Amino acid sequence: MITYIIRRLLAAVPLLIGITLISFFVIHLAPGKPVNLQESLNPKVSLEVRERLTKLYGLDRPVHVQYIDWLGRILRLDFGRSFVDDRLAVDKIAERIPLTLIINVVSLFLIFLLALPIGIRSAVRPGGLFDKAATVFVFVGFALPGFWFALLLMNLFGVQWGWLPVSGLRSLDFEYLGIGGKIWDLSRHLLLPVFVIVFGGLAGLSRYMRQNMIEALNQPYIYTARAKGLSESKVLYKHALRNALLPVVTILGMSVPGLLGGSVIFESIFALPGLGRLFFEAVMARDYPLIMAALVITSVLTLVGNLLADISYAYVDPRIRYNR
């Protein structure tokens, strides 16, 4: 197992370089330059000032030279400084990423916690009342666009009923609250974003779990287990579930970048100071160092998620071993 992990980590290095290479050139092909931000703030900027800013940012050099210089700094863990406020890109990301990770980890945990029982219950009696209700729930979850559903909830719970805040992370009197009050205030602000993410992710994962369980329950070894007199709970959770979890583990590993990507939408809608909103602001400002730093972090999380999914196979299915 250790040899396999080391081999995968070494193979991830050229893959990560390829991702950064494509991303770097695509970003520079997009219309608009960082200098445009300063021009919009002061329309009277002269051509000489534009050239100075272009040279200051290093944008006067060929793109491949810029990439090689950026890659050399990345190897020294230097992601550069933001074009907007000249702060270190790492510092700005370090301020925002904890909130994004908390929201997505909690959402992923709740999706996994709820999707497995729903899928198993639907697979035990396919076509039953619970399965039909779950199917309607799934279709609703797939059909509702996340941003539109979020706006509906904001209007209902925030504007009409006034139960929950609709934006931001803290209330105006947050500093004057006690520890319990601060925890409750943060929870109220994060309830709607987490619910929207869980509702969208739960629909798909529960369907995958249902289909995998139905296929597993129709395998010959399940009939053999029942013929041996094993209880239904052992048949479901000891034999069928472990084999049905393999595709689900793959989906969970691939869902890590999807959750972070979705954070751009939800954090912008709910005005949350997370990594997704920071990435959106960086794209709008053409802040190349900050964009590339966020892309590198997302790419690393994606590769780590795939590696964890492969490692989890060995624990879910004892037939899988990584000895070579």
N, C-alpha and C positions, 0 to 999 in steps of 0.2 A: 504494500500500500504506500509506504513512504517513497519508494522508487517511482511509483506511478505519479504521485503528487509532484515530485521534483521534475519529472519529465514533462508534465502538463504545464508547470510554471515556466520552464524554459521555452516550451513551445508557444506560450502566451506572449513572450517578448516580441518576436517578429510580427505577430498578429496585432499587438498594440501599436507597433510602429506603423504598420500599414493603415490602421484606423486613423491615427493622427495625421498621416500623410494625406489621405483622401480628404479628411475634414479640413485640414489647413488650406488646401488648394480650393475646395468648394467655398469656404468662407470668404476667401479673397476674390472669388469670382462673383460673389453677390454684389448687387448695386449698392452704392453708397460707401463712403470712407469715414474713418474716425474724425478727419478734419471737418467734415460737414457739420458735426455737432457744434464746434466752435464758431463756424460760419453762421449757423442758425441763431446763436446767441448774440452775435454781432455781425449784422449783414455788411458792415463797412470794412470787413477784414480785407486787407490788400493782398495782392498776389504774392508779395514777398513774405508776408506772415504765413500764408498757406504753405509756401515752400519750406519755411523754417519748421513748421509743425510736421510736415511730411518727413523731413529729415530727422527731426527729433524722435518721431515714432519709428524710424527705420524703414518707412514705406517707400523710400526712393530706390531701394535695392531690388534686384530681381526676386521673385517669389521663392524660387528654390534656395537662394542664398538666405532669405529670411527664415525658411524652414530649418535649414541646417543650423543656423545660429540658435533658433528656438529649441531644437532638439538637443543641442549641446548644453543649453541652460537647464533643460528638463532633467538631463542626466545628473545634474548637480542639485536637483530638487528646487530649482529657481524658476517659478512660473511667471516671473516678471511683475510689472506694476500696471495697475489699471490706467487706461487712457483718460478716464473720467475724473478721478480724484487723486491719482498718483499713489494710491495705497497698494500694498502687496496683494496680489490676487489671492494668495493662500489665506491671508488674514480675512479678506472679505468672505471667502467661502467658508472658513472655519466658523464665522459668526452665524452663517445661515444654515449650514448643513445639519446641525443637531435637530432643529425643528422638523426638517424634511424627513430625516431618518426616523424620528419618533412617530410622526404621522404614518409613515409607510410601514414601519415595523408593526405598529399596533393594528393597522388595517390588514396587513398580510396575516397576522396571527388570528384576527377575528374571521377573516375569510376562510382560512384553513379550519378553524374551530367549528364554524357553522356549515361549511360546504360538505365535509365528510359525513356527518349524520344525515343531512338532507339527501345526499346521493345514495347512501346505504339504505335508508328507509324507502326511497323511491325504487331502488333495485330489488328489494325483497318482494314487493308486490307491484310489479309494473302494470300500469293501467288502473291501479286502484285510486281511491279518492285522494290520498295524500300525493300520489304521483301526478295526478291531474292538476291539483292545486299548485304543486311545485313547478309544473310545466308552464302554467299561466304566469307564475312569478318569474320564471326564466325569460319568457318572451317579453314581459314588461321590462326586465332588467336590460335585455339586449336592445330593445326598441328605443328606450329613453336616452337621448344624448346626455352625457354627464353634465355639461355646462348648463343645459336647459333645465335639467332636474335640480341642479344646485340653485338656480335662480328661483324656481318654484318654491323650494324649501325656504329660501331666504325671505321670500315674500310672505309665505304662510306663517312660519315660526318667528320671524323677526319683525316684519312690518305689521301684519294684521293682528297676530296674537301677542307679540312682544315677549315671547318666552326666552328666546336665545338671541345673542348678538349676531349680526350679519357680516361683520368685517373686523379685521384686526386680530391681535392676539391677547390684548389686555384691555381692561376697562380704564376709565380716566382716574378712578380712585384706587387703582391696583396697589400703589405704594403704601396706602393707609390700611390695607387689609392684613389680617393675621395669616399664619401659614395655611390653616384650613381654608380661609377665604380666598387666598391666592390660588390654591389648587383647584377649588371649585370654579373660580373665574376662568382659569386656563382651560378647564374641562368644558365649560360652556362654550367657549370660543372655538374649540376644536371638535365639538360634537358633530356639527353639520358637515365639515369637510371629511371627517372619518366615515360618517354614515354614507355619504355619496360614493366614496371610494369602495367601501365594503359592498354596497348594494350592486354596483356595477361588476365588481370582481366575483362576487358570490354566485351570480347567475351562471356564468360560464363554467366555473370550477365544479359546481354541483352537478352540472350536466355531464361533464367529463367523468366525474366519480360514479355517477349512475350508470353510464354506459360501460365503464370498466368493470364495475361490480356485476352487471348482468352477464358480461362475457365470462368473468371468472366463475360465477355460480353455475354456468353451463358446461364447465370443464369436467372431464372424467374423474379427476381426483376428488372433486366435491361429492360426486355420487358415491365414491368409495368411502369417503369420510363419513357420510351419512349412513352408509350400509354398515359401518363398524359400530354404529350406535353413539357417535359423538353428539353432544348437545348442539343445538342450532347456533348458540352464541359462539362456541368454539369453531364451528364450520365457517361462520361469517368473519369473525375477527382474527382467528389464527391462521386460517388457510386462504380464504378468498380475499380478505382485505390486503394482505401483504403483497399479493400479486397484482391487485387492482391499483395499488399505490404507485407503481413504477411510472406510468404516464403522468400521474399527478405530480410526482416529484420533479419530472422534467418541466412541467408547466410552471411550477413554483419557482424553479431556477431561472426560467426565462422571464418570469413576471417582474423580477427586480428592476431591470431597466425600464419596463413599461410603467411601473409605479412612479419611478422618478420622472419619467417623461410626462406622465399625467399631472405631476405636481405643478408643472408650468401653468396649466389651465386652472386648477383648483386654487392654487396660491394667488393667482392673479384675480380670480373672482372674489375670493374671501379676503383679499389684501393681507395675506400672511407673509411675514418676512422670512421666507425660506429660500432654499437653493433654486427651486423652479422659477420663482419670481425674479431672483437675481440674474438667472440665465436669460430670462426674457428681456430684462432691462439692458443686459450686456449686448444682446443681439440688436436691439433697437438703437443703441449707441455705437454699434460697430466696435465694441471694446474687445479687440482680438485676444489679448492675453487672458482676460477673464473668461471669454468663450472657450478658448482652448483648455484652460485649466479645468473648467466644468466638464468638458467633453472627456478629458483624460480620466477624471474621477469617475464619471458615469461608465466609461469603457472598462475601467478596472473592476468596478462593482459588477458589471455584466460578466466578465471573465471569471470572477470569483464565484458568482452565482451559478454559472455552468459547472465549475469545478466542484462546488458543494453538492450540486445535483448528482454528478457522477459518483461522488464518494458515498452519497446517501443510498445509491443503488445496492451497494454491498451490504448495507445494514437492513434494507427493506427486503431484499431477495437474497437468501443465502447461496443461491446458485451462482451469483456473480462474484467474482474475485479478481483483483488486480495484482496478480503475482508477477507479471512480466512488464 
